[in-house]
Amino acid sequence: MSRARVAVLTVTYNTGETIRPFLESVRRASSTELPVVIADNGSADLPALRAIAEAYGATVVSSGGNRGYGGGIDAALGALDDELPDEDPEFLLVTNPDVVLEDGAVDELVAAADRLPTGGSFGPQVLDEHGETYPSARQLPSLRTGLGHAAFSRLWPGNPWSQRYWSTTRVEERSAGWLSGACFLIRTSLFRELGGFDETYFMYFEDVDLGQRVGETGAENVYVPTARVVHTGAHSTSSNRKRMEIEHHRSAYRFLSRKYRAWWLWPLRLVLRVGLATRARWVTRK
């Protein structure tokens, strides 16, 4: 069998049956068979997960604990090295397990990568379960857009800062500051060069950080809406919304404090820390 050009990496944590439609969709998303590695972050239902994965020819490995999304993907890549020690795939499809890929989606992303040698990562159009487009290709957060978005996004959703940050209206092939970690294709050599995800981001902003680092190499993050996936949200953690909001604000501070890390910007970092902590308390007050 010829070397697979794409390997699929995903992470599970008490995912249950959610993984089944994902694995089924992987079969239809490419004209060739794709190896799939699932890194499990400590699921209670691990035997059931292994049984489902085995039925689809996928490999399940333990990440060694709950390492978050980025840490799980890095663990999956390590397991892929063991699975295919002499056959490094050209691309990695990094994806959530509650994603359903539309037919031919992976082929579309690979075709874009072949057309665009300056591209480093490639993101599909992400739809929610209602068929609405999720803003999965955005600008990198800046102080101006970040503050405007944080201050007005809930009270005034159509404000210009949020619109600029989310870039909701441009469903066309284009460069972006970063691509949603829900699903994207990246050149394996580039992902290795970057050292994978930064595991200090346990939840949220690991994809923002990766997108920034991709751009710093001179490569582009490319939005490819001809490839489409549905993010069902079936494994979302809405029942633990408070923790998610807190982690989101912590990760936002981590990213911005690194972006504005010069010593003389310490007053700005202090304002960001206090402001984001205050906002986290406000949005989780109920």
Buried (B, 14 or more C-beta within 10 A) or exposed (E): EEEBBBBBBBBBBBBBEBBBBBBEBBBBBBEEEBBBBBBBBBBEBBEBBBEBBEEBEBBBBBBEEBBBBBBBBBBBBBBBEEEBEEEBBBBBBBBBBBBBBBEBBBBBBBBBBEEBEEBBBBBBBBBEEEEEBBBBBBBBBBEEBBBBBBBBBEEEEEBEBBBBBBBBEEEEBBEBBBBBBBBBBBBBEBBBBBEBBBBBBBBBBBBBBBBBBBBEEEBBBBBBBBBBBBBBBBBBEEEEEEEBBBBBBBBBBBBBBEBBEEEEBEEBBEEBBEBBBEBBEEBBEE
